[in-house]
Amino acid sequence: MNVRIGPALAVALLAHAGAYAIILVTTPDKADIEIQGGSISISLTPTDSADSQAADADGDEEAEAEADAVPDAVSEPEEEEAPAEPDKPVLPEPEPEPAPDQEAPDPEPVPEPEPELVSPKEIAPSSLQAAMGAGELFTNALIHREAQDAMPGQWSFFSTGLGAQTRVGNDGDLSGWNGGTGGFLLGAQRSETMGGHLVQFGLAAGHSIADVDSGWSHAEIDSIHLGLFANAEIDALTLSAALSHAWQDYEMERVFLIGTDRTIVRSETEGATSALQAEAFYDLLWTPESETTLGFGPLITVDTTIGSFNRFKESQAGILNLTYSGETARQSVVGAGALATYTGTVWNSVRAEGGLRVTLESVSGDRAISTDASLAVPGAVFTPTAAALDAERVNIGADAKVHFTDNLFGYVRYDTTRGENLIDHEGWAGLTLKF
């Protein structure tokens, strides 16, 4: 028996009957099925003619009707949908706890602006001020050489090391400076009796070097000192005086900016400093020929210093080299205060002496040293000025002397001067040998 069916129905029948093979028909072919006994044979024939296409169309409609009758077993089972997960409760987001109240930190203090240091010409007058300080330091060492107890007709030789550290702060728009001085001196003294009173006099020579820093600039002053001194003891009154002169060589380096580059100009000059100091002390507790003596009384001091340097010109900066005019400055310091002294025996018959002084000082004269400077350009004239020294200041000093033998003793002394714009430390230490 031969039955002509469409391709789709043939596939359905094979799937339903458990055919031995599945034939996937992808083209509109004509299928001939022959059923004999328990076997089915299918033959496919392409249909290219119009009649064949029409016949196939009729066959397709019949096959579609027959396919509708095929049980749903041949269709692929639908996938079961997974059960929906139960809705999770939405928890509210925790609110952030308010931070504990904190006090706002105090604002950092704004530092005071430094003076403009693009071209610090103040190094020249600041150096003159430091050079005058070196002369004062040497003269003060002669006043307090601690050799006054020599006997009449006796020579004494002494050596002293000296040093100072000075800081002068900025004064408005004027740049301050920091300086240090170190040196030594050697001296000889003669003791004599004049008018029934002990008089001592002598001379000393020494050397010192002072360093000065002002802004970016630096200077060094080399000094050779020569001095004379004398003192007299008239019962409870002690008078002392010293006069010194120093020959000084200056070497300066000034640093300034050209754009972002630093340029260093150098200069050298010579100068001099002369200093005169005098003191008067009256011991209200004076007792003659006492083994243990306490002393106390008023103290008057007078210091006068004159310093100068010669005209000089900078080098290594071409048309920017400055020419400084020569300058002379004068300063005077008058102090009034009190002095307490002690002389006694300590440490197994070793004789010792000590003193403590406090004075209020008044400064007059050229407290702010100025000089003239100019470029090799018409009208380019400047007046560099160093920061002014305080008009009023306080000086505190202490000294000690130990007699190692009858003819050899050592001594140390420290002074500090404080003002609103000045901090100065001075020290001396040395040995004295009597013959």
C-alpha positions as CSV (number, residue, x, y, z in Angstrom):
1,M,0.0,0.0,0.0
2,N,1.4,3.4,-1.0
3,V,0.3,6.6,0.8
4,R,1.4,10.0,-0.2
5,I,1.8,12.4,2.8
6,G,3.5,15.7,3.4
7,P,7.0,15.8,5.0
8,A,5.8,17.2,8.3
9,L,3.3,14.4,8.8
10,A,5.9,11.8,8.0
11,V,8.2,13.1,10.7
12,A,5.3,13.1,13.2
13,L,4.4,9.5,12.4
14,L,7.9,8.3,12.8
15,A,8.3,10.0,16.2
16,H,4.9,8.5,17.3
17,A,5.6,5.0,16.1
18,G,9.0,4.6,17.5
19,A,10.7,4.7,14.1
20,Y,14.2,3.3,13.7
21,A,15.5,6.6,12.5
22,I,14.5,10.3,12.5
23,I,14.7,12.2,9.3
24,L,14.9,16.0,9.5
25,V,13.4,17.4,6.4
26,T,14.5,21.0,5.8
27,T,13.4,21.3,2.1
28,P,9.9,21.1,0.6
29,D,10.3,17.5,-0.8
30,K,7.6,15.0,-1.6
31,A,7.6,12.0,0.7
32,D,6.4,8.5,-0.5
33,I,5.8,6.0,2.3
34,E,5.4,2.3,1.8
35,I,4.1,0.2,4.7
36,Q,4.7,-3.5,4.5
37,G,4.1,-5.6,7.5
38,G,5.9,-4.0,10.5
39,S,8.3,-1.9,8.3
40,I,7.9,1.6,6.9
41,S,10.0,2.9,4.0
42,I,10.0,6.6,3.0
43,S,11.3,8.1,-0.3
44,L,11.8,11.8,-0.8
45,T,11.6,13.4,-4.2
46,P,12.3,17.0,-5.0
47,T,9.4,19.0,-6.4
48,D,10.5,21.6,-8.8
49,S,7.4,21.8,-11.1
50,A,4.4,24.0,-10.5
51,D,2.1,21.0,-10.4
52,S,4.3,19.3,-7.8
53,Q,4.2,22.5,-5.7
54,A,0.4,22.6,-5.9
55,A,0.1,19.0,-5.0
56,D,2.5,19.5,-2.1
57,A,0.4,22.4,-0.9
58,D,-2.7,20.2,-0.7
59,G,-0.7,17.5,1.0
60,D,0.7,20.0,3.5
61,E,-2.8,21.0,4.5
62,E,-3.7,17.4,5.1
63,A,-0.5,16.8,7.0
64,E,-1.1,19.8,9.3
65,A,-4.6,18.4,10.0
66,E,-3.2,15.0,10.8
67,A,-0.4,16.6,13.0
68,D,-3.0,18.2,15.1
69,A,-4.3,14.8,16.0
70,V,-0.9,13.6,17.2
71,P,-0.7,13.4,21.0
72,D,1.2,16.2,22.9
73,A,3.8,13.6,23.9
74,V,5.9,14.6,20.9
75,S,6.2,18.2,22.0
76,E,9.0,19.1,24.3
77,P,8.0,19.5,28.0
78,E,7.9,23.0,29.3
79,E,10.4,23.9,32.0
80,E,8.9,24.3,35.4
81,E,9.4,27.7,36.9
82,A,11.4,27.8,40.1
83,P,9.3,28.8,43.1
84,A,9.8,32.5,43.9
85,E,11.8,33.2,47.0
86,P,9.8,34.8,49.8
87,D,10.3,38.5,50.1
88,K,13.0,39.4,52.6
89,P,12.0,42.2,55.0
90,V,13.7,45.5,54.3
91,L,15.6,46.6,57.3
92,P,16.0,50.4,57.8
93,E,19.6,51.7,57.5
94,P,21.1,52.6,60.9
95,E,21.3,56.3,61.4
96,P,24.9,57.5,62.2
97,E,25.4,58.4,65.8
98,P,26.1,62.1,66.3
99,A,29.8,62.7,66.9
100,P,30.6,64.1,70.4
101,D,31.1,67.8,70.5
102,Q,34.7,68.7,70.1
103,E,36.2,72.0,70.8
104,A,37.7,73.6,67.7
105,P,41.5,73.7,68.0
106,D,43.1,77.0,68.6
107,P,44.4,78.5,65.4
108,E,48.2,78.4,65.1
109,P,49.8,81.7,65.6
110,V,50.8,83.4,62.4
111,P,54.6,84.3,62.6
112,E,55.5,87.8,62.1
113,P,56.9,88.3,58.6
114,E,60.6,88.7,58.4
115,P,62.0,91.9,56.8
116,E,62.6,91.7,53.1
117,L,66.0,90.3,52.5
118,V,66.3,90.4,48.8
119,S,69.3,92.7,49.0
120,P,70.4,93.0,52.6
121,K,72.7,96.0,52.5
122,E,72.5,96.2,56.4
123,I,75.5,93.9,56.7
124,A,77.9,96.9,56.6
125,P,76.4,98.9,59.5
126,S,75.7,95.7,61.5
127,S,79.4,94.8,61.1
128,L,80.4,98.2,62.5
129,Q,78.2,97.6,65.5
130,A,79.8,94.2,66.1
131,A,83.3,95.6,65.7
132,M,82.5,98.2,68.4
133,G,81.2,95.4,70.6
134,A,84.6,93.6,70.3
135,G,86.4,96.8,71.5
136,E,84.1,97.0,74.5
137,L,84.6,93.3,75.3
138,F,88.4,93.8,75.4
139,T,88.2,96.9,77.5
140,N,85.8,95.3,80.0
141,A,88.4,92.5,80.5
142,L,91.0,95.1,81.6
143,I,88.6,96.6,84.1
144,H,87.9,93.2,85.7
145,R,91.3,91.6,85.3
146,E,91.1,90.5,89.0
147,A,94.7,91.5,89.9
148,Q,94.0,94.3,92.3
149,D,95.3,92.5,95.4
150,A,99.0,92.7,94.4
151,M,101.3,94.2,96.9
152,P,103.1,97.6,96.3
153,G,106.3,97.2,94.2
154,Q,105.1,93.9,92.8
155,W,104.6,92.9,89.1
156,S,101.8,90.7,87.9
157,F,101.3,89.1,84.6
158,F,97.9,87.8,83.4
159,S,96.3,86.1,80.5
160,T,92.6,86.1,79.8
161,G,90.4,84.3,77.3
162,L,87.2,86.2,76.3
163,G,84.1,85.5,74.3
164,A,80.7,86.9,73.6
165,Q,77.4,85.9,71.9
166,T,75.1,88.7,70.8
167,R,71.7,88.8,69.2
168,V,70.0,92.0,68.0
169,G,66.4,91.4,66.9
170,N,64.6,92.9,63.9
171,D,63.5,96.5,64.5
172,G,60.5,97.1,62.3
173,D,61.7,96.9,58.7
174,L,65.3,96.9,59.8
175,S,67.1,93.6,59.8
176,G,68.7,92.4,63.0
177,W,71.9,90.4,63.3
178,N,73.6,87.6,65.3
179,G,77.3,87.7,66.2
180,G,79.9,85.9,68.1
181,T,83.3,87.1,69.3
182,G,86.3,85.1,70.6
183,G,89.8,86.2,71.6
184,F,92.5,86.5,74.2
185,L,94.8,89.0,75.8
186,L,98.1,89.2,77.7
187,G,98.9,91.9,80.1
188,A,101.4,93.2,82.7
189,Q,100.6,95.2,85.9
190,R,102.7,97.2,88.4
191,S,101.5,98.0,91.9
192,E,102.7,101.1,93.7
193,T,101.7,103.3,96.7
194,M,100.8,106.9,96.0
195,G,99.6,109.3,98.7
196,G,99.2,106.4,101.1
197,H,96.9,104.5,98.7
198,L,97.4,101.5,96.5
199,V,97.5,102.3,92.8
200,Q,97.9,99.7,90.1
201,F,98.5,100.3,86.4
202,G,99.6,98.4,83.3
203,L,99.0,97.6,79.7
204,A,97.7,94.6,77.7
205,A,97.5,93.4,74.1
206,G,95.1,90.9,72.5
207,H,93.4,89.6,69.4
208,S,89.8,88.8,68.6
209,I,87.6,87.7,65.7
210,A,84.0,88.6,65.4
211,D,81.5,86.9,63.1
212,V,78.3,88.6,62.0
213,D,75.2,87.2,60.2
214,S,72.5,89.5,58.9
215,G,69.9,87.8,56.7
216,W,71.8,86.0,54.0
217,S,74.9,88.1,54.4
218,H,78.0,87.4,56.5
219,A,81.0,89.5,57.8
220,E,84.1,88.8,59.8
221,I,86.1,91.4,61.7
222,D,89.7,90.7,62.8
223,S,90.9,93.0,65.6
224,I,94.3,93.7,67.1
225,H,93.8,95.3,70.5
226,L,96.1,97.4,72.7
227,G,95.0,98.8,76.1
228,L,96.0,100.7,79.2
229,F,94.4,100.4,82.6
230,A,94.6,101.7,86.2
231,N,92.8,101.4,89.4
232,A,93.1,103.0,92.9
233,E,91.8,102.0,96.3
234,I,91.0,104.8,98.6
235,D,89.6,103.2,101.8
236,A,86.0,102.1,100.9
237,L,86.1,103.6,97.4
238,T,87.5,101.8,94.4
239,L,88.1,103.6,91.1
240,S,88.9,101.7,87.9
241,A,89.4,102.8,84.3
242,A,90.6,101.3,81.0
243,L,91.3,102.7,77.6
244,S,91.8,100.5,74.5
245,H,92.2,100.9,70.7
246,A,91.7,98.2,68.1
247,W,92.9,98.0,64.5
248,Q,90.3,96.1,62.5
249,D,90.0,94.4,59.1
250,Y,86.6,93.8,57.6
251,E,85.6,91.0,55.2
252,M,82.0,91.0,54.0
253,E,79.8,88.9,51.8
254,R,76.5,90.2,50.7
255,V,73.9,87.9,49.1
256,F,71.0,89.1,46.9
257,L,68.6,87.6,44.4
258,I,68.6,88.2,40.6
259,G,65.4,86.3,39.6
260,T,65.7,83.0,41.4
261,D,69.5,82.9,41.4
262,R,71.6,84.0,44.4
263,T,74.6,86.3,43.7
264,I,77.4,86.8,46.2
265,V,79.4,90.0,46.2
266,R,82.5,90.4,48.4
267,S,84.2,93.4,49.9
268,E,87.0,94.3,52.2
269,T,87.9,97.4,54.2
270,E,89.7,98.6,57.3
271,G,88.5,100.3,60.4
272,A,89.2,101.1,64.1
273,T,87.5,101.1,67.5
274,S,88.4,103.0,70.6
275,A,86.8,102.4,73.9
276,L,86.9,104.0,77.4
277,Q,85.4,102.5,80.5
278,A,85.3,103.7,84.1
279,E,83.8,102.3,87.3
280,A,83.3,103.6,90.8
281,F,82.3,101.3,93.7
282,Y,81.8,102.4,97.3
283,D,81.7,99.6,99.9
284,L,79.3,100.4,102.6
285,L,80.5,97.4,104.7
286,W,84.2,98.1,104.3
287,T,86.4,97.1,107.3
288,P,90.2,97.3,107.1
289,E,92.3,94.2,107.4
290,S,89.5,91.7,107.9
291,E,90.1,88.0,107.1
292,T,86.5,87.5,106.0
293,T,84.8,90.4,104.4
294,L,81.4,91.0,103.0
295,G,81.0,94.1,100.8
296,F,78.0,95.8,99.4
297,G,77.4,99.2,97.9
298,P,76.4,101.4,94.9
299,L,78.1,100.9,91.6
300,I,78.4,103.5,88.7
301,T,79.7,102.6,85.3
302,V,80.4,104.7,82.2
303,D,81.4,103.3,78.8
304,T,82.1,105.3,75.6
305,T,82.9,103.7,72.3
306,I,83.8,105.2,68.9
307,G,84.0,102.9,65.8
308,S,84.6,103.5,62.1
309,F,85.4,101.9,58.8
310,N,86.8,103.3,55.6
311,R,85.1,103.8,52.2
312,F,85.0,100.5,50.1
313,K,83.4,99.1,47.0
314,E,82.0,95.6,46.4
315,S,83.2,93.3,43.6
316,Q,81.9,90.4,41.4
317,A,78.5,92.0,40.6
318,G,79.3,94.4,37.8
319,I,77.1,97.4,37.7
320,L,75.3,96.1,40.8
321,N,78.4,96.5,43.0
322,L,77.7,99.0,45.8
323,T,80.1,101.6,47.0
324,Y,79.8,102.4,50.7
325,S,80.9,105.6,52.2
326,G,83.2,105.7,55.2
327,E,81.2,105.8,58.5
328,T,81.9,106.7,62.1
329,A,79.6,105.9,65.0
330,R,79.6,106.9,68.7
331,Q,77.8,105.2,71.6
332,S,77.7,105.9,75.3
333,V,76.3,103.6,78.1
334,V,75.8,104.9,81.7
335,G,74.8,102.3,84.3
336,A,73.8,102.6,88.0
337,G,73.3,99.7,90.3
338,A,74.7,97.7,93.2
339,L,77.6,95.3,93.8
340,A,78.0,92.7,96.5
341,T,81.4,91.0,97.2
342,Y,82.7,88.2,99.4
343,T,86.3,87.4,100.4
344,G,87.0,84.5,102.6
345,T,88.7,81.1,103.1
346,V,87.2,77.9,101.7
347,W,88.4,74.4,100.8
348,N,91.1,73.9,103.4
349,S,92.6,77.3,103.6
350,V,92.2,78.2,100.0
351,R,91.3,81.8,99.6
352,A,88.3,82.7,97.4
353,E,86.6,85.9,96.2
354,G,83.3,86.5,94.5
355,G,81.0,89.2,93.4
356,L,77.5,89.8,92.0
357,R,76.3,93.0,90.3
358,V,73.1,94.4,88.8
359,T,72.9,97.6,86.9
360,L,70.3,99.5,84.9
361,E,71.9,100.9,81.7
362,S,71.0,103.8,79.4
363,V,72.3,103.9,75.9
364,S,72.7,107.1,73.9
365,G,74.4,108.1,70.7
366,D,74.2,106.2,67.5
367,R,72.0,103.3,68.7
368,A,71.0,102.7,65.0
369,I,74.1,102.9,62.8
370,S,73.5,104.1,59.2
371,T,75.8,104.4,56.2
372,D,75.5,105.6,52.6
373,A,75.7,103.2,49.7
374,S,75.3,103.9,45.9
375,L,75.4,102.1,42.6
376,A,77.2,103.4,39.5
377,V,73.9,104.8,38.2
378,P,72.8,108.4,38.8
379,G,70.3,108.7,41.6
380,A,70.8,105.1,42.9
381,V,71.7,106.1,46.5
382,F,70.7,104.0,49.6
383,T,71.0,104.4,53.3
384,P,71.4,100.9,54.9
385,T,70.6,101.0,58.7
386,A,71.3,98.4,61.3
387,A,68.6,97.5,63.9
388,A,68.8,99.9,66.8
389,L,70.1,98.9,70.2
390,D,67.7,99.3,73.1
391,A,67.8,102.7,74.9
392,E,67.2,101.0,78.3
393,R,68.6,97.6,79.3
394,V,69.6,95.5,82.4
395,N,73.1,94.1,83.0
396,I,73.7,91.2,85.5
397,G,77.3,90.0,86.2
398,A,78.9,87.5,88.5
399,D,82.6,86.6,89.0
400,A,84.7,84.3,91.1
401,K,88.4,84.1,91.9
402,V,90.4,81.3,93.6
403,H,94.0,81.7,94.9
404,F,95.8,78.5,94.2
405,T,99.0,79.8,95.8
406,D,100.0,83.2,97.2
407,N,101.2,84.2,93.7
408,L,98.9,82.3,91.3
409,F,95.1,82.5,91.0
410,G,92.5,81.9,88.4
411,Y,89.2,83.8,87.8
412,V,86.0,83.5,85.8
413,R,83.4,86.1,85.0
414,Y,80.1,86.2,83.2
415,D,77.8,89.1,82.2
416,T,74.5,89.1,80.5
417,T,72.7,92.2,79.1
418,R,69.0,92.0,78.3
419,G,66.8,94.5,76.5
420,E,63.6,94.4,74.5
421,N,65.6,93.9,71.3
422,L,69.0,92.7,72.7
423,I,70.4,89.5,74.2
424,D,74.1,89.6,75.0
425,H,76.3,87.1,76.8
426,E,79.9,87.8,77.7
427,G,82.5,85.7,79.5
428,W,86.1,85.9,80.6
429,A,88.4,83.4,82.2
430,G,92.1,83.6,82.9
431,L,95.1,83.2,85.2
432,T,97.3,85.8,87.0
433,L,100.9,85.2,88.1
434,K,102.5,87.6,90.6
435,F,106.2,88.2,91.1
